[in-house]
Amino acid sequence: MTLKAFQTLLETNQDKQFRIQLPDQNQIPASFHITEVGYVDKTFIDCGGKVHTAHVCQLQAWVGDDEDHRLNAGKIADILQGS
């Protein structure tokens, strides 16, 4: 999914709760915080000498003691827009 498609999905569902599901199908607790949003731009050469690039948006989540904290999709959209 592209970052733009993700942002559109968040904006379309602004009032819905945002949850993160891990690759092992477990979900992180709903009381997580987004502590960092990063854009990673990677250029690398594989073992055959071919150059590749990868562009990734990375979210860093933190689960703290504030179990009443909840982020809806609209708040995540705001975070990604830098507001």
Residue pairs with C-beta under 8 A, 6 or more apart in sequence:
3 57
3 80
6 57
6 80
7 77
7 80
7 81
9 73
10 18
10 73
10 74
10 76
10 77
10 80
11 73
11 74
11 77
13 73
14 72
14 73
14 74
14 77
15 72
15 73
15 74
16 72
16 73
17 30
17 70
17 71
17 72
17 73
18 71
18 72
18 73
18 75
18 76
19 27
19 28
19 30
20 27
20 28
20 32
20 59
20 61
21 27
22 28
28 61
28 63
29 63
29 67
30 70
31 63
31 64
31 66
31 67
31 68
31 69
31 70
32 61
32 62
32 63
32 69
32 71
33 61
33 62
33 63
33 64
33 66
33 69
33 71
34 59
34 60
34 61
34 71
34 76
34 79
35 60
35 61
35 62
36 58
36 59
36 60
37 57
37 58
37 59
37 60
37 79
37 80
38 57
38 58
38 60
39 55
39 56
39 57
39 58
40 54
40 55
40 56
40 57
40 58
41 53
41 54
41 55
42 53
42 54
42 55
42 56
43 51
43 52
43 53
44 51
44 52
44 53
44 54
45 51
45 52
46 52
57 80
